[in-house]
Amino acid sequence: MDPTISILTPVYNGARFIERCVEHVSSHNIPGLEHVVIDGASTDGTQDILDNLSRNHPHLRFISEKDKGQSDALNKGVRMAASDIIGILNADDFYEKGAIADGIAYLKRHPSVDFVTGDCVILWKDRAPYINRPKDLRLQSLILGWQFAEYPCNPSAYFYRKSVHDRIGPYDVDDHYAMDVSFILACAASIRMAYVPKHWGNFQCYPGTKTFEDKTNGTARVNAIREHWKAKLTPIQNLDASLIYHRKRLWRSLESMLTKRATFLS
């Protein structure tokens, strides 16, 4: 049987997460699924755990060697992937039940779509969960940033065709933090993307994770990526982006006024 999907997991010193991750992917019981783990020569026993897991999980393939960071690991995983459909799952994140099957089914039913995303729940350590709903995947919307539009925040909620990389190239090996944002915006500029209003992914953001620790510099980094793609908008896309921006600002002003009025009346 040809692989139906290749789930890629880049990891480095992830011994406390990797067994749960592999078991989690296996629990979805997808015929023909392969799980490709790209370990960056961990020193905490991750490779030994993968060795043991591979004895009972024939769908698991892994390499353990030094790399140039997460983007380099992802590029290796893409090259190793035997399926044309790819999912990416960081070792500490997890899929919602049925998400993988839904992603495969959608891409098979819609051959003209190359990227599909659902909703992603962001799990914070010190605040209530937030649901990321990237409904508008047009480039002119995504470059406005999270204040006015939501881009897919974590790969646990999206799946795409391996052939996408033939169009937009590999992940940027010089970017160790925002490679996913660059990838999403490049996709928005080049391929057909789709949104499904279903909970597919779960993204854990808490002290010790890369995203959490980089939140100060991350905003500036993402803004620079947005400005790069903003410069590539056509005049019509620029006009559309301006209309989206002003419409969202007006709507938020009205929401604020209504909230204040309700508070005053109560």
C-alpha positions in Angstrom: 0.0 0.0 0.0 1.3 3.4 -0.9 1.5 5.8 2.1 -1.6 7.9 2.5 0.1 10.6 4.5 3.5 11.3 6.0 3.5 13.0 9.4 6.8 14.8 10.0 8.1 15.4 13.6 11.3 17.4 14.0 12.7 16.9 17.5 15.8 17.7 19.5 16.2 16.6 23.1 12.5 15.7 23.2 12.8 12.6 25.4 9.9 13.6 27.6 7.5 14.1 24.6 8.6 11.7 21.8 7.0 8.5 23.0 3.7 10.1 23.7 3.9 11.8 20.2 4.5 8.5 18.4 1.8 6.7 20.3 -0.6 9.5 19.6 -0.1 9.4 15.9 -0.4 5.6 15.9 -3.7 5.8 17.8 -5.4 7.5 14.8 -5.2 4.1 13.0 -4.8 5.6 9.5 -4.1 2.8 6.9 -0.8 3.5 5.1 0.3 6.3 7.5 4.0 6.8 8.0 5.5 8.8 10.8 8.9 10.4 10.0 10.8 11.7 13.0 13.8 13.8 12.3 16.0 14.0 15.4 18.9 16.5 15.5 21.3 14.2 17.3 19.7 14.5 20.7 21.8 13.9 23.8 18.9 13.1 26.2 18.0 9.6 25.1 15.6 10.5 22.4 17.3 8.2 19.9 17.1 5.2 22.3 13.4 5.8 22.8 12.9 6.0 19.0 14.9 2.8 18.6 12.6 1.0 21.0 9.5 2.4 19.5 10.4 1.4 16.0 10.3 -2.3 17.0 6.6 -2.1 17.7 5.6 0.6 15.2 6.4 -0.4 11.6 5.0 2.9 10.4 7.8 4.8 12.2 10.8 5.9 10.3 13.5 8.1 11.9 17.0 9.6 11.5 19.2 11.0 14.1 22.0 13.3 13.0 23.1 16.8 13.4 21.3 19.5 11.5 21.1 23.2 11.1 17.9 23.6 13.1 14.2 23.0 12.7 13.9 24.2 9.1 16.7 21.9 8.0 15.1 19.0 9.9 11.7 19.7 8.1 13.4 19.8 4.7 15.0 16.5 5.4 11.6 15.1 6.4 10.0 16.4 3.3 12.6 14.7 1.2 12.1 11.4 3.1 8.3 11.6 2.9 6.9 8.8 0.7 3.4 10.3 0.5 2.2 13.3 -1.4 0.2 14.5 1.6 2.2 15.9 4.5 1.3 16.8 8.1 3.7 18.3 10.6 3.4 17.6 14.3 5.8 19.0 16.8 6.6 16.5 19.6 4.7 18.4 22.3 1.5 19.2 20.2 -1.3 16.8 19.3 -4.1 16.2 16.8 -7.8 16.2 17.6 -9.5 12.8 17.1 -10.3 12.3 13.4 -8.2 15.3 12.2 -5.7 13.3 10.1 -8.5 11.3 8.4 -10.4 14.6 7.7 -7.3 16.2 6.2 -6.6 13.3 3.9 -10.2 13.1 2.8 -10.5 16.8 2.1 -7.4 16.8 -0.1 -8.5 13.7 -2.0 -12.0 15.2 -2.6 -10.6 18.6 -3.8 -7.7 17.9 -6.1 -7.3 21.6 -6.9 -6.6 22.5 -3.3 -3.0 22.1 -2.1 -3.3 23.2 1.6 -6.2 22.7 4.0 -6.4 23.9 7.6 -8.9 23.6 10.4 -9.2 25.3 13.8 -6.3 25.1 16.3 -6.7 25.4 20.1 -3.8 27.2 21.7 -3.3 25.8 25.2 -1.6 28.4 27.5 -0.2 27.6 30.9 -1.6 30.6 32.6 -4.7 31.7 30.7 -7.8 30.2 29.1 -7.4 28.3 25.8 -7.8 30.3 22.6 -9.3 29.0 19.4 -7.4 30.0 16.2 -9.9 30.1 13.3 -8.0 31.1 10.1 -11.1 31.7 8.0 -9.6 34.1 5.4 -6.5 32.7 3.8 -6.0 35.4 1.2 -2.6 37.0 1.2 -4.0 40.5 1.5 -5.8 39.4 4.7 -3.0 37.4 6.3 -0.4 40.2 6.0 -2.5 42.3 8.3 -1.5 40.2 11.2 -3.3 38.7 14.1 -5.0 41.9 15.2 -7.1 41.9 12.0 -6.8 38.3 10.6 -5.7 35.0 11.7 -3.1 32.8 9.9 -2.8 29.1 10.7 -0.9 29.3 14.0 0.4 25.7 14.2 0.9 22.8 11.8 -1.1 20.4 14.0 -4.2 22.0 12.4 -3.1 21.8 8.7 -2.1 19.4 5.9 -0.7 20.0 2.5 0.6 18.4 -0.6 4.4 17.6 -0.8 4.3 19.2 -4.3 3.8 22.6 -2.7 7.5 22.7 -2.1 8.1 22.4 -5.9 6.2 25.8 -6.2 7.5 27.7 -3.2 10.8 26.0 -2.3 12.0 24.5 1.0 11.8 25.9 4.5 14.3 28.7 5.1 17.2 27.1 7.0 18.3 30.5 8.2 15.0 31.0 10.0 14.7 29.0 13.2 11.6 30.6 14.6 9.1 31.9 12.1 9.6 29.5 9.2 6.0 28.5 9.4 4.8 32.1 9.0 7.0 32.4 5.9 5.7 29.1 4.6 2.0 30.1 5.1 2.4 33.5 3.4 4.3 31.9 0.5 1.4 29.4 0.1 -1.2 32.2 0.2 0.7 33.9 -2.6 1.1 30.8 -4.8 -1.4 28.0 -4.2 -5.0 27.4 -3.5 -5.7 27.0 0.2 -8.9 26.0 2.1 -10.4 26.3 5.6 -12.6 23.8 7.3 -14.4 24.9 10.4 -13.5 21.9 12.5 -11.1 21.5 15.5 -8.1 19.7 14.1 -5.0 20.7 16.1 -3.8 21.5 19.6 -0.8 23.8 20.2 0.8 23.9 23.6 2.4 27.3 24.4 4.0 27.5 27.8 7.3 28.3 29.5 10.2 26.2 28.0 8.7 25.9 24.5 10.5 27.7 21.7 7.5 29.9 20.7 6.8 31.0 24.3 10.5 31.9 25.0 10.8 33.8 21.7 7.6 35.9 22.1 9.5 39.2 22.6 11.6 38.9 19.4 8.9 36.8 17.6 6.6 39.8 17.0 9.3 41.8 15.3 10.3 38.8 13.2 6.8 38.1 12.1 6.2 41.8 11.3 9.3 41.8 9.0 7.9 38.7 7.1 4.6 40.4 6.7 6.2 43.6 5.3 8.2 41.4 2.8 4.9 39.9 1.5 3.0 43.2 1.7 5.5 44.7 -0.8 4.4 41.9 -3.3 0.7 42.7 -3.2 -0.9 43.9 -6.5 -2.7 47.2 -6.5 -6.1 45.5 -6.2 -4.8 43.3 -3.3 -3.5 46.4 -1.6 -6.9 48.1 -1.9 -8.6 44.9 -0.6 -6.2 44.8 2.4 -7.0 48.5 3.2 -10.8 47.7 3.0 -10.3 44.7 5.3 -8.3 46.8 7.7 -10.7 49.6 8.0 -13.8 47.3 8.2 -12.2 45.4 11.0 -11.3 48.6 12.9 -14.8 49.9 12.5 -16.3 46.6 13.7 -14.0 46.6 16.8 -14.8 50.2 17.6 -18.5 49.3 17.5 -18.0 46.2 19.7 -16.1 48.4 22.2 -18.8 51.0 22.3 -21.5 48.3 22.8 -19.5 46.7 25.6 -19.1 50.0 27.4 -22.8 50.8 27.0 -23.8 47.4 28.3 -21.5 47.9 31.3 -22.8 51.3 32.0 -26.5 50.2 31.8 -25.8 47.2 34.1 
